Amino acid sequence: MSEAFEILFQASFWVAAIRIATPLLFGTLGALLGERAGVLNLGIEGIFVAGAMTGWLAVYLGAPLWWGVAVAAASGAILGLLHAVLTVTLALSQHVAGLGITLLATAGSHFAYRLAFPTLTQPPRIEPFAPVGWAWLEAVPLLGPVLAQQTPLTFLAIGTALLLAFVLARTPLGLAIRALGDDPAAVESQGLSVAGLRFGCVVVGSALMAVGGAFLTMSAFNAFFFGMVSGRGWICIALTVFASWRPLKALAGALLFGAFDAWQLRLQTLAGGLVPSQVFLMVPYLLSIVALLLAARRADYPRALMKPWRRGER
């Protein structure tokens, strides 16, 4: 039992936990931004897949890594634009539109992969982002050696969380977005475009989701393969509620799930096959459900979430 808890004090454990948390943080921030504006995006799972495939394919075809990230973000933005047209302009069901986006993006990504590589049985490899390895960062006590083993996309995710927290809490734009999720009529009364703001939040949020997918193929792994997203999009939807639609709590929630997942992987090794691996695979999800239930009871959700808006309505 003591060995199981000693894992929590190992630097390698926290390196893995932060790596696992990074795509979840991108996805949760994207979902959070859209839901703050009143639009639920259940297309996140498919957007993850599209971002993973397009970013990786761009790099495989010769683009620099950061151009691959930009291509992934663009693919997510296009899917977000489609979702916004369906849900904001046409006022269709956000649940149905989101699930449709997931099916479209997932099937389209797999189809494009098969078109590009019709005969390959093993996915081609790329040279992914390397850990930053900054000497000055490694010299920082406790966190330094852990953060120095992360790739630039992890720092981008953390910086995005801090920036989004500042924008939502301290800027007029953030105030408008927060009001948009609670009372669109108040936003319209100030001469602002409800549809325009919702379009912007959904498009930017979807781009962030796609970058989370790109992290999987360009930092965590070095190839695209079917099933690699493995439900991370749905975890992000749950983490958004856990975070009470606050970016810094989203950062904490992603790290918490990443720690749960990294812990179960090491517990499997300690158990040595005495306990079925499926039991350990359930651990992070069960603990996340418990944390979600505790947080959801106090969550102050956007009151206009999933409610369509037409100009002039009250």
JOCOR-V851647 format. One record per residue. RES is the residue in one small letter. OMEGA is omega as a letter, one per 30 degrees, with the letter a starting at -180 (999 if undefined). NEAR is the number of other C-alpha atoms within 12 Angstrom. Layout:
res:RES omega:OMEGA near:NEAR
res:RES omega:OMEGA near:NEAR
This chain:
res:m omega:a near:9
res:s omega:l near:10
res:e omega:l near:15
res:a omega:a near:20
res:f omega:l near:15
res:e omega:l near:16
res:i omega:a near:26
res:l omega:a near:23
res:f omega:l near:18
res:q omega:a near:22
res:a omega:a near:24
res:s omega:l near:25
res:f omega:a near:31
res:w omega:l near:33
res:v omega:l near:33
res:a omega:a near:33
res:a omega:a near:39
res:i omega:l near:40
res:r omega:l near:41
res:i omega:a near:37
res:a omega:a near:41
res:t omega:l near:48
res:p omega:l near:52
res:l omega:l near:53
res:l omega:l near:56
res:f omega:a near:56
res:g omega:a near:57
res:t omega:l near:59
res:l omega:l near:56
res:g omega:l near:54
res:a omega:a near:52
res:l omega:a near:52
res:l omega:l near:49
res:g omega:a near:48
res:e omega:l near:41
res:r omega:l near:45
res:a omega:l near:50
res:g omega:a near:41
res:v omega:l near:52
res:l omega:a near:46
res:n omega:l near:56
res:l omega:l near:46
res:g omega:a near:50
res:i omega:a near:57
res:e omega:l near:46
res:g omega:l near:46
res:i omega:l near:58
res:f omega:a near:58
res:v omega:a near:53
res:a omega:l near:57
res:g omega:l near:51
res:a omega:a near:52
res:m omega:a near:51
res:t omega:l near:44
res:g omega:l near:46
res:w omega:a near:48
res:l omega:l near:40
res:a omega:l near:33
res:v omega:l near:32
res:y omega:a near:28
res:l omega:l near:18
res:g omega:a near:15
res:a omega:l near:20
res:p omega:a near:21
res:l omega:a near:33
res:w omega:l near:25
res:w omega:l near:23
res:g omega:l near:37
res:v omega:l near:41
res:a omega:l near:28
res:v omega:l near:31
res:a omega:l near:42
res:a omega:l near:41
res:a omega:l near:31
res:s omega:l near:39
res:g omega:l near:48
res:a omega:l near:34
res:i omega:l near:30
res:l omega:l near:45
res:g omega:l near:48
res:l omega:l near:34
res:l omega:l near:31
res:h omega:l near:46
res:a omega:l near:42
res:v omega:a near:28
res:l omega:a near:30
res:t omega:a near:37
res:v omega:a near:39
res:t omega:a near:23
res:l omega:l near:17
res:a omega:l near:22
res:l omega:l near:23
res:s omega:a near:25
res:q omega:l near:32
res:h omega:a near:23
res:v omega:l near:20
res:a omega:a near:32
res:g omega:l near:38
res:l omega:l near:25
res:g omega:l near:28
res:i omega:l near:37
res:t omega:a near:34
res:l omega:a near:25
res:l omega:a near:25
res:a omega:a near:35
res:t omega:a near:35
res:a omega:l near:22
res:g omega:l near:24
res:s omega:l near:35
res:h omega:l near:28
res:f omega:l near:19
res:a omega:l near:20
res:y omega:a near:31
res:r omega:l near:21
res:l omega:a near:13
res:a omega:a near:19
res:f omega:a near:18
res:p omega:a near:13
res:t omega:a near:11
res:l omega:l near:13
res:t omega:l near:11
res:q omega:a near:14
res:p omega:l near:23
res:p omega:a near:23
res:r omega:l near:19
res:i omega:l near:27
res:e omega:a near:23
res:p omega:l near:29
res:f omega:l near:29
res:a omega:l near:22
res:p omega:a near:25
res:v omega:l near:22
res:g omega:a near:19
res:w omega:a near:19
res:a omega:a near:14
res:w omega:l near:14
res:l omega:l near:19
res:e omega:a near:20
res:a omega:l near:15
res:v omega:a near:14
res:p omega:l near:13
res:l omega:a near:17
res:l omega:a near:21
res:g omega:a near:21
res:p omega:l near:25
res:v omega:a near:30
res:l omega:a near:34
res:a omega:l near:30
res:q omega:l near:32
res:q omega:l near:36
res:t omega:a near:31
res:p omega:a near:28
res:l omega:l near:39
res:t omega:l near:42
res:f omega:l near:26
res:l omega:l near:24
res:a omega:l near:37
res:i omega:l near:34
res:g omega:l near:21
res:t omega:l near:32
res:a omega:l near:36
res:l omega:l near:24
res:l omega:a near:20
res:l omega:l near:37
res:a omega:l near:28
res:f omega:a near:19
res:v omega:a near:21
res:l omega:a near:31
res:a omega:a near:21
res:r omega:a near:16
res:t omega:l near:15
res:p omega:l near:16
res:l omega:l near:22
res:g omega:l near:25
res:l omega:l near:26
res:a omega:l near:34
res:i omega:l near:43
res:r omega:l near:39
res:a omega:a near:32
res:l omega:a near:42
res:g omega:a near:39
res:d omega:a near:27
res:d omega:a near:28
res:p omega:l near:39
res:a omega:l near:25
res:a omega:l near:24
res:v omega:l near:31
res:e omega:a near:24
res:s omega:l near:18
res:q omega:l near:16
res:g omega:l near:16
res:l omega:a near:22
res:s omega:l near:25
res:v omega:a near:38
res:a omega:a near:35
res:g omega:l near:26
res:l omega:l near:35
res:r omega:l near:45
res:f omega:a near:35
res:g omega:a near:31
res:c omega:a near:42
res:v omega:a near:46
res:v omega:l near:38
res:v omega:l near:37
res:g omega:l near:49
res:s omega:l near:54
res:a omega:l near:43
res:l omega:l near:53
res:m omega:a near:56
res:a omega:l near:54
res:v omega:l near:53
res:g omega:l near:53
res:g omega:l near:56
res:a omega:l near:53
res:f omega:a near:54
res:l omega:a near:46
res:t omega:a near:44
res:m omega:l near:42
res:s omega:a near:37
res:a omega:l near:37
res:f omega:l near:27
res:n omega:a near:28
res:a omega:l near:31
res:f omega:l near:41
res:f omega:a near:30
res:f omega:l near:25
res:g omega:a near:20
res:m omega:l near:29
res:v omega:l near:38
res:s omega:l near:20
res:g omega:a near:25
res:r omega:l near:39
res:g omega:l near:41
res:w omega:l near:29
res:i omega:l near:36
res:c omega:l near:46
res:i omega:l near:39
res:a omega:a near:37
res:l omega:l near:46
res:t omega:l near:44
res:v omega:l near:38
res:f omega:a near:37
res:a omega:a near:39
res:s omega:l near:34
res:w omega:l near:43
res:r omega:a near:38
res:p omega:a near:38
res:l omega:l near:31
res:k omega:l near:28
res:a omega:l near:44
res:l omega:l near:40
res:a omega:a near:30
res:g omega:l near:44
res:a omega:l near:44
res:l omega:l near:37
res:l omega:l near:34
res:f omega:l near:42
res:g omega:l near:36
res:a omega:l near:35
res:f omega:a near:34
res:d omega:l near:34
res:a omega:a near:33
res:w omega:a near:37
res:q omega:l near:34
res:l omega:l near:28
res:r omega:l near:29
res:l omega:l near:32
res:q omega:l near:23
res:t omega:l near:19
res:l omega:a near:21
res:a omega:l near:18
res:g omega:l near:13
res:g omega:a near:13
res:l omega:l near:13
res:v omega:l near:15
res:p omega:a near:15
res:s omega:a near:19
res:q omega:l near:16
res:v omega:a near:18
res:f omega:l near:27
res:l omega:l near:21
res:m omega:a near:20
res:v omega:a near:25
res:p omega:a near:31
res:y omega:l near:28
res:l omega:l near:19
res:l omega:l near:23
res:s omega:l near:32
res:i omega:l near:23
res:v omega:l near:18
res:a omega:l near:25
res:l omega:l near:29
res:l omega:l near:19
res:l omega:a near:16
res:a omega:a near:24
res:a omega:a near:21
res:r omega:a near:15
res:r omega:a near:15
res:a omega:l near:21
res:d omega:a near:21
res:y omega:l near:27
res:p omega:a near:30
res:r omega:l near:21
res:a omega:a near:29
res:l omega:l near:34
res:m omega:l near:31
res:k omega:a near:28
res:p omega:a near:33
res:w omega:l near:32
res:r omega:a near:18
res:r omega:l near:21
res:g omega:l near:15
res:e omega:l near:14
res:r omega:999 near:15
